[in-house]
Amino acid sequence: MSHQYKVLILGASYGSLLGSKLLMAGHAVSLVCRQKTADLINAEGTRVRMGIKGREGMVEIDSRQFPGQLNAVTPEAAQVEQYDLVCLAMQEPQYSEPSVKALMQRIALAKVPCMSIMNMPPLPYLARIPGLNAQEFKACFHDASVWDNFEPGLMTLCSPDPQAFRPPEEQPNVLQVGLPTNFKVSRFEDPQHNAMLQAMDEGIANARLNVNGEMLDLPVKLKLHESIFVPLAKWSMLLTGNYRCVQADGMRPIKEAVHSDIAVSQEVYEWVSGLCVLLGADPHDMVPFEKYANAAQGLLKPSSAARALAAGATDIERIDLLVKLVASQLNLQSDSVDETVRQVNGWLDKNRHPAVTAVAEPAAA
């Protein structure tokens, strides 16, 4: 390998998927997480499990068997200046937690290039899209001030298409991949930073996992794209499936959200894709509806956003609201997107202001 890069990944759960691929390619990875999880990862490494086409069962990627080095640190302990790249792999509201927010400020001031693998595009990334006023999207963020000191040219977005989850019966250093698709990353503005992404792309593509002497080519690659619009292809999927899991009286699986009325789903999907094309995306950057609908057949649980709302979350990532506001800057509107935003707003309002119980507590004597 020509060069080993040092990568700081905020978020040890979903982040361990990209982290494992970087370790396979020989890079050094630090995962930012809570102390207890950091202690576990530093003692035992991480495990990422995924299926491979045509092969029975799961293959396990054990971080301890690769040329790259892994460690885990708390937000307070991360020394940002020593890293070549920062990867943002947590849900957007989590960046507002005080120790994480302080770390984000250190990253911004150190001018380390950042690659987000959030569903929610960071504000500095939205500022790179010509014709959009990113300042008008602050309402979509839990705490928009987290992003104030970041330079747009140093922020890129990587479409988090691979689906993964923590098996509930396992330790927090275990991740299972449900849909092993690729991370599609947009270029930075600096050619040197793009050369780094290209080297990571090639290193991950060439890495192999040795299983009993058999060298396996694992799915989930990092693919660098020239267009800054490629990761926005995820918006159509989120607005058609993930956010339409949210219903007035409960949550439904992604498969049901997409397939219970396929004509409506296709209409929503193509409206959001059309919005991305109006912003400047090439239609070929967008994933065809049929391909998404086929993948959705296997998504038998409600989305993480829907599950979080059902569990009482008072904040989730608001790509639904972002798409509505982006559309309104282009004088466009969708009844379906408006309805989705209304449902999500309703759940958040209910979770933030639980109804006063009908039976009053007896007064203390």
C-alpha positions as CSV (number, residue, x, y, z in Angstrom):
1,M,0.0,0.0,0.0
2,S,1.4,3.4,-1.0
3,H,0.2,5.4,2.0
4,Q,-1.5,4.8,5.3
5,Y,-4.1,7.5,6.2
6,K,-5.4,8.2,9.7
7,V,-9.1,8.4,9.9
8,L,-11.2,9.6,12.9
9,I,-14.8,8.2,12.8
10,L,-17.5,9.7,15.0
11,G,-19.8,6.9,15.9
12,A,-18.6,3.4,16.6
13,S,-21.8,1.5,15.5
14,Y,-22.5,2.3,11.9
15,G,-19.0,3.8,11.7
16,S,-17.4,0.4,12.3
17,L,-18.6,-0.8,8.9
18,L,-16.6,1.8,7.0
19,G,-13.9,1.5,9.6
20,S,-13.6,-2.2,8.9
21,K,-13.2,-1.6,5.2
22,L,-10.5,1.0,5.8
23,L,-8.7,-1.4,8.2
24,M,-8.7,-4.1,5.5
25,A,-7.1,-1.5,3.2
26,G,-4.3,-0.9,5.8
27,H,-5.4,2.5,7.1
28,A,-5.4,3.6,10.8
29,V,-8.9,4.1,12.3
30,S,-10.0,5.7,15.6
31,L,-13.7,5.3,16.6
32,V,-15.2,8.0,18.8
33,C,-17.7,6.6,21.4
34,R,-18.6,6.4,25.0
35,Q,-15.9,5.2,27.5
36,K,-17.5,1.8,28.1
37,T,-17.7,1.0,24.4
38,A,-14.2,2.4,23.8
39,D,-12.8,0.1,26.6
40,L,-14.6,-2.9,24.9
41,I,-13.3,-2.1,21.4
42,N,-9.7,-1.4,22.7
43,A,-9.8,-4.8,24.4
44,E,-11.6,-7.0,21.8
45,G,-11.8,-5.0,18.5
46,T,-14.9,-4.8,16.4
47,R,-16.9,-7.5,14.5
48,V,-18.9,-6.7,11.3
49,R,-21.0,-9.5,9.8
50,M,-22.2,-9.6,6.3
51,G,-23.6,-12.0,3.7
52,I,-21.8,-12.7,0.4
53,K,-23.8,-13.6,-2.8
54,G,-23.7,-17.3,-3.4
55,R,-22.2,-18.2,0.0
56,E,-24.0,-19.7,3.0
57,G,-24.3,-17.8,6.2
58,M,-22.5,-14.7,7.4
59,V,-18.8,-13.8,7.0
60,E,-17.3,-12.0,10.1
61,I,-14.8,-9.2,9.7
62,D,-12.7,-9.2,12.9
63,S,-10.8,-5.9,13.1
64,R,-7.8,-7.6,14.8
65,Q,-6.8,-9.6,11.7
66,F,-6.0,-6.6,9.4
67,P,-2.9,-4.6,8.6
68,G,-4.6,-1.3,9.7
69,Q,-4.6,-0.3,13.4
70,L,-7.9,0.3,15.3
71,N,-8.4,2.2,18.6
72,A,-11.4,3.8,20.2
73,V,-11.5,7.1,22.1
74,T,-14.0,9.3,23.9
75,P,-14.8,12.7,22.3
76,E,-12.7,14.5,24.9
77,A,-9.6,12.4,24.2
78,A,-9.6,12.7,20.4
79,Q,-6.5,14.6,19.1
80,V,-7.9,16.0,15.9
81,E,-4.7,17.4,14.4
82,Q,-3.2,14.0,13.9
83,Y,-5.9,12.8,11.4
84,D,-6.1,13.1,7.6
85,L,-9.9,12.6,7.5
86,V,-12.8,12.8,9.8
87,C,-15.9,10.7,9.1
88,L,-19.2,11.6,10.6
89,A,-21.2,8.4,11.3
90,M,-23.7,9.3,13.9
91,Q,-27.3,10.5,13.7
92,E,-27.5,14.3,13.2
93,P,-29.1,15.2,16.6
94,Q,-26.1,13.4,18.4
95,Y,-23.6,16.1,17.3
96,S,-25.3,18.5,19.8
97,E,-24.2,16.5,22.8
98,P,-21.8,18.9,24.6
99,S,-18.6,16.8,24.4
100,V,-19.3,15.9,20.7
101,K,-20.1,19.5,19.9
102,A,-16.8,20.6,21.5
103,L,-15.0,18.0,19.4
104,M,-16.7,19.2,16.2
105,Q,-15.5,22.8,16.9
106,R,-11.9,21.5,17.3
107,I,-12.3,19.6,14.0
108,A,-13.7,22.7,12.2
109,L,-10.9,25.0,13.5
110,A,-8.2,22.4,12.6
111,K,-9.6,22.4,9.0
112,V,-9.5,18.6,8.8
113,P,-11.5,17.4,5.7
114,C,-14.8,15.8,6.8
115,M,-16.8,13.0,5.1
116,S,-20.3,12.6,6.4
117,I,-22.1,9.2,6.2
118,M,-25.2,10.6,7.7
119,N,-28.5,10.5,5.9
120,M,-28.8,14.2,6.8
121,P,-26.4,16.3,4.7
122,P,-24.4,18.7,6.9
123,L,-25.2,22.4,6.4
124,P,-21.7,23.2,5.0
125,Y,-22.3,20.5,2.4
126,L,-25.7,22.0,1.4
127,A,-23.9,25.3,1.0
128,R,-21.9,23.7,-1.8
129,I,-25.0,23.2,-3.9
130,P,-25.4,26.1,-6.4
131,G,-28.6,28.1,-6.1
132,L,-29.6,26.9,-2.6
133,N,-29.7,29.2,0.4
134,A,-28.4,26.8,3.1
135,Q,-29.1,29.3,5.9
136,E,-32.9,28.6,5.4
137,F,-32.4,25.0,6.3
138,K,-31.3,25.6,9.9
139,A,-34.7,24.6,11.2
140,C,-34.0,21.0,10.0
141,F,-31.1,20.6,12.4
142,H,-31.2,19.9,16.1
143,D,-28.5,22.5,16.7
144,A,-27.4,24.3,13.5
145,S,-24.6,26.1,15.4
146,V,-22.6,22.9,15.4
147,W,-21.8,23.6,11.7
148,D,-21.0,27.3,11.9
149,N,-17.2,27.0,11.7
150,F,-16.9,24.4,9.0
151,E,-15.7,25.4,5.5
152,P,-18.0,24.1,2.7
153,G,-15.1,23.0,0.6
154,L,-13.8,20.7,3.4
155,M,-17.1,18.9,3.9
156,T,-18.3,16.1,1.6
157,L,-21.2,13.6,1.7
158,C,-21.1,9.9,1.3
159,S,-24.4,8.2,0.6
160,P,-25.1,5.8,3.5
161,D,-26.8,3.2,1.3
162,P,-25.5,0.1,3.2
163,Q,-28.1,-0.9,5.8
164,A,-26.7,-2.2,9.1
165,F,-27.9,-2.8,12.6
166,R,-26.6,-3.9,16.0
167,P,-28.0,-7.3,16.9
168,P,-29.8,-6.6,20.2
169,E,-28.4,-9.7,21.9
170,E,-24.8,-8.8,21.1
171,Q,-22.1,-6.6,22.6
172,P,-21.9,-3.0,21.2
173,N,-18.8,-3.9,19.2
174,V,-20.8,-6.1,16.9
175,L,-22.6,-4.8,13.7
176,Q,-24.6,-6.8,11.2
177,V,-25.0,-5.7,7.6
178,G,-28.5,-6.2,6.2
179,L,-28.0,-4.6,2.8
180,P,-24.4,-4.6,1.6
181,T,-24.4,-1.8,-1.0
182,N,-21.7,0.8,-1.7
183,F,-20.8,4.0,0.0
184,K,-21.0,6.6,-2.8
185,V,-18.9,9.7,-1.9
186,S,-18.7,13.1,-3.6
187,R,-15.5,14.9,-4.2
188,F,-14.0,17.6,-2.0
189,E,-12.9,20.9,-3.5
190,D,-9.2,20.3,-2.9
191,P,-7.5,17.9,-5.4
192,Q,-5.2,16.5,-2.7
193,H,-8.2,15.5,-0.6
194,N,-9.7,13.8,-3.6
195,A,-6.5,11.9,-4.2
196,M,-6.8,10.6,-0.6
197,L,-10.4,9.5,-1.3
198,Q,-9.3,7.9,-4.5
199,A,-6.5,6.0,-2.7
200,M,-9.1,4.7,-0.1
201,D,-11.5,3.8,-2.9
202,E,-8.8,1.7,-4.6
203,G,-7.4,0.2,-1.4
204,I,-10.9,-1.0,-0.3
205,A,-11.6,-2.4,-3.8
206,N,-8.4,-4.4,-3.7
207,A,-8.6,-5.7,-0.1
208,R,-9.5,-9.4,0.5
209,L,-10.6,-11.3,3.5
210,N,-8.9,-14.6,4.2
211,V,-11.4,-17.2,5.3
212,N,-9.7,-20.6,5.7
213,G,-7.3,-19.9,2.9
214,E,-10.0,-18.6,0.6
215,M,-9.4,-14.9,-0.4
216,L,-12.9,-13.3,-0.4
217,D,-13.9,-10.1,-2.2
218,L,-16.4,-8.5,0.3
219,P,-19.2,-6.2,-0.7
220,V,-19.5,-2.6,0.5
221,K,-17.0,-0.5,-1.4
222,L,-16.2,3.2,-1.2
223,K,-16.8,4.8,-4.6
224,L,-15.6,8.3,-5.4
225,H,-17.8,10.4,-7.7
226,E,-17.1,13.7,-9.4
227,S,-20.6,14.9,-9.0
228,I,-21.7,16.5,-5.6
229,F,-25.2,15.3,-6.3
230,V,-24.7,11.5,-6.3
231,P,-25.4,11.0,-2.6
232,L,-28.7,12.9,-2.9
233,A,-30.1,9.8,-4.7
234,K,-30.8,8.6,-1.1
235,W,-33.5,11.3,-0.7
236,S,-36.0,9.6,-3.0
237,M,-35.6,6.3,-1.0
238,L,-35.9,8.0,2.4
239,L,-39.1,10.0,1.4
240,T,-40.7,7.0,-0.3
241,G,-39.9,4.4,2.3
242,N,-38.2,5.4,5.6
243,Y,-40.3,8.4,6.5
244,R,-43.6,7.0,5.1
245,C,-43.3,4.2,7.7
246,V,-44.5,6.9,10.1
247,Q,-48.3,6.7,10.4
248,A,-50.8,8.6,12.6
249,D,-51.5,5.5,14.7
250,G,-48.1,3.7,14.6
251,M,-45.3,2.5,12.4
252,R,-45.2,0.2,9.4
253,P,-42.3,-1.7,7.8
254,I,-40.4,-0.1,4.9
255,K,-41.7,-2.9,2.6
256,E,-45.3,-2.0,3.4
257,A,-44.7,1.8,3.0
258,V,-43.3,1.2,-0.5
259,H,-45.5,-1.7,-1.7
260,S,-48.9,-1.1,-0.2
261,D,-49.6,1.4,-3.0
262,I,-46.8,1.1,-5.5
263,A,-48.2,3.8,-7.8
264,V,-48.2,6.5,-5.1
265,S,-44.7,5.3,-4.0
266,Q,-43.4,5.7,-7.6
267,E,-44.9,9.2,-7.8
268,V,-43.2,10.3,-4.6
269,Y,-39.9,8.7,-5.6
270,E,-39.8,10.3,-9.0
271,W,-40.9,13.7,-7.7
272,V,-37.9,13.7,-5.3
273,S,-35.5,12.5,-8.0
274,G,-36.8,15.2,-10.3
275,L,-36.1,17.8,-7.5
276,C,-32.4,16.5,-7.4
277,V,-32.2,16.8,-11.2
278,L,-33.4,20.4,-11.0
279,L,-30.7,21.1,-8.5
280,G,-28.1,19.9,-11.0
281,A,-27.9,16.1,-10.6
282,D,-27.5,14.0,-13.7
283,P,-30.6,11.7,-14.1
284,H,-28.1,8.8,-14.3
285,D,-27.0,9.7,-10.7
286,M,-30.4,8.7,-9.5
287,V,-31.3,5.1,-8.7
288,P,-34.2,3.8,-10.8
289,F,-37.4,3.3,-8.8
290,E,-37.7,-0.4,-9.8
291,K,-34.3,-1.1,-8.3
292,Y,-35.3,0.6,-5.0
293,A,-38.7,-1.1,-4.9
294,N,-37.1,-4.5,-5.4
295,A,-34.6,-3.8,-2.6
296,A,-37.5,-2.6,-0.3
297,Q,-39.0,-6.1,-0.6
298,G,-36.4,-7.2,1.9
299,L,-36.8,-4.3,4.4
300,L,-39.2,-5.9,6.8
301,K,-38.8,-3.6,9.7
302,P,-39.9,0.1,10.2
303,S,-37.0,2.5,9.5
304,S,-34.7,3.6,12.3
305,A,-36.4,7.1,12.3
306,A,-39.9,5.5,12.7
307,R,-38.6,3.2,15.4
308,A,-37.1,6.1,17.3
309,L,-40.3,8.1,17.2
310,A,-42.3,5.1,18.4
311,A,-39.9,4.7,21.3
312,G,-40.4,8.4,22.3
313,A,-37.5,10.2,20.6
314,T,-37.8,14.0,20.8
315,D,-35.4,14.5,17.9
316,I,-34.6,12.6,14.7
317,E,-32.9,13.4,11.4
318,R,-35.3,15.6,9.4
319,I,-34.6,14.8,5.7
320,D,-38.4,15.0,5.2
321,L,-38.4,18.6,6.3
322,L,-35.2,19.4,4.4
323,V,-36.7,18.1,1.1
324,K,-39.8,20.2,1.7
325,L,-37.7,23.3,2.3
326,V,-35.4,22.7,-0.7
327,A,-38.4,22.2,-2.9
328,S,-40.0,25.4,-1.7
329,Q,-36.8,27.4,-2.6
330,L,-37.5,26.1,-6.2
331,N,-41.2,26.9,-5.9
332,L,-42.2,23.2,-5.8
333,Q,-44.5,21.3,-3.5
334,S,-45.6,17.7,-3.0
335,D,-48.8,16.7,-1.1
336,S,-47.1,13.4,-0.1
337,V,-44.0,15.1,1.3
338,D,-46.2,17.7,3.1
339,E,-48.2,14.9,4.7
340,T,-45.1,13.0,5.8
341,V,-43.7,16.2,7.4
342,R,-47.0,16.7,9.2
343,Q,-47.0,13.1,10.6
344,V,-43.4,13.4,11.8
345,N,-44.1,16.8,13.3
346,G,-47.1,15.3,15.1
347,W,-45.1,12.5,16.6
348,L,-42.3,14.8,17.7
349,D,-44.8,17.2,19.3
350,K,-46.4,14.3,21.1
351,N,-43.1,13.0,22.3
352,R,-41.8,16.4,23.4
353,H,-45.1,17.3,25.3
354,P,-46.5,14.1,26.7
355,A,-50.2,14.5,27.6
356,V,-50.7,15.3,31.3
357,T,-52.1,12.1,32.9
358,A,-55.8,12.2,33.3
359,V,-55.6,11.1,37.0
360,A,-53.8,13.7,39.0
361,E,-51.2,12.5,41.6
362,P,-52.6,12.9,45.1
363,A,-51.1,15.9,46.8
364,A,-48.4,15.2,49.3
365,A,-49.7,15.2,52.9
